Amino acid sequence: MAEDDDYEDDEEVALEAAEVPTPRENPLLLGHEAEEAILLQAFNSGRLPHAWLLTGKRGIGKATLAYRFARFLLAEGTGGGGGLFAAAPTSLSVAPAHQAYRLVVSGGHPDLLVVERAFDEKRKRQRSVIVIEDAAKVAEFLHKTAALGGWRVVIVDGADAMSKAAENSLLKILEEPPKRTVLMLTSDSPGRLLPTTRSRCRLLPLKALHEETIIKLLQQYQPNISPEDRTILTRLADGSIGRALDLAATDGMGLYSRIFKILKGLPDLDAEELHGFAEKLGGRGGEDGFSLLSELLPDFLARMVAINAAQGQAVSPEEERVMRNLAGRRGLDQWVAVWEKLTHLFAQAEGINLDRKQVVLNAFFALEEAAR
C-alpha cells in the first residue's frame, strides 16, 4: 500500500503547467470524476475486473484515465481493497514524486506494458494499425512474474486499430488472464472490435467534456487565445479537449473561417474562392488541412441538423443564421443524407487515396446541389 504522503493533492500543481502533458505524464483529468469513481469502487471491492474498455470521442481523456489508473495500481503495489485495518483509497491521484509515477512517465516501469501503433522506420511514419508483433508482446510480458511484486498493467491505446491477427492474439489473454493483471483498452470506435473482445472487457464509456471544462483547459494551455476564439474552438471541438488543442495548434480557426466563408455563399458558391481553396488543400503540404476539412465540414452539417432539431448549439450567432437558412431549403432528413454522403466521400479519400482537390470540390458541389 502506498504511503499517504504519496497521495497528496497534486491538482493545483498541475494547473500551473503551461505545456500540454502527454497522457503518460498528465496528473490532471477533469470531467471524468464519475468514471474515476467506478474504477476506484471496483478496486476497493476486491473484485477488480481484469480488463476494461474505455470508449468515447478522440481526445477526451481515455488514455489519460488509463495511465492514471495504471499509476494508481502500480503505486498500490500488493494492496487491493483496503484490507481489515488499512483505509480504502479515496482517489486515483498519485503524486508526481512517487516512484511508480516517475517510472511510468519515463517509460521504465517493469510492470507496465503499453501497446500502440508503432513507428514504421522503413516508411518514416506511424503505422496505421497495431500489428501482431506488437500485440504478441503482451503474452511475453505476462508470462513473467511482476518485477515489483504487485500488479501488472497492460494499456492498449487505440485498440480499434489492431489488425485481426493482433486482436486474436490479445483475445487469448482476455480469455485466461493471469492473476493480478489489468488490461486497459482505449477505443474511439469500439464497433470495430470483435464482439468477443468487447464481451470480455468491462465497458467504461467516457462522456464528452462540458464546455466549461474545455474552456478551463484552454485557458491553462493556450492563455493567449481571446475569449471569443476560445469559445469557438470549444464548440468546434465538440466535447474533446484534444481536438480543441489540435485546432489551436494547426490554425484550425483559420481553416474554419475559410470554410465558413465559402458556406455563407450557398446556394451560389464563389467559384474562384472554392477552386483556390481546393487547390491549396490538394497540393503539396495540404494534407493536414484536408484531414481537418474532412472533420469540420461533416461536423458543420451535424451541428446544423442538431440545432434545427433543438438539440445543439452553433459556434457563433452568424453560423446559426447560415444554418437555419440552409435548413429551411431542405428537410433535415435530406441534410442527414448529405452528411452521410460527405462522410463516405472523405472515408474513400483516405482509404483509396483519391485526388484531394477533386474531393474538396465534390464535397462543396454536393452542398451546393442540396441548397438549391
Protein Blocks (a to p, Z undefined) as FASTA:
>chain_A
ZZfklmccfklmmmmpmbdcdfklmmbdghilmmmmmmmmmmmnopacfbdcdeddehil
pmmmmmmmmmmmmmnomaghhijmlccdfbfbdcfkbmklmmmmnopafkbccddddddf
klopacfbdcfklmmmmmmmmmpccfklpacddddehkllpcfklmmmmmmmmmmccehi
acddddfblmlpcfklmmmpccdddddddfklmmmmmmmmmmmbcfklmmmmmmmnnopa
klmmmmmmnommmmmmmmmmmmmmpcbdcfklmmmmmmmmmmghilmmmmmmmmmmmmmm
mmmmmmmnopaccfbfklmmmmmmmmmmpcfklmmmmmmmmmmmmmmmmmnopafklmmm
mmmmmmmmmmZZ
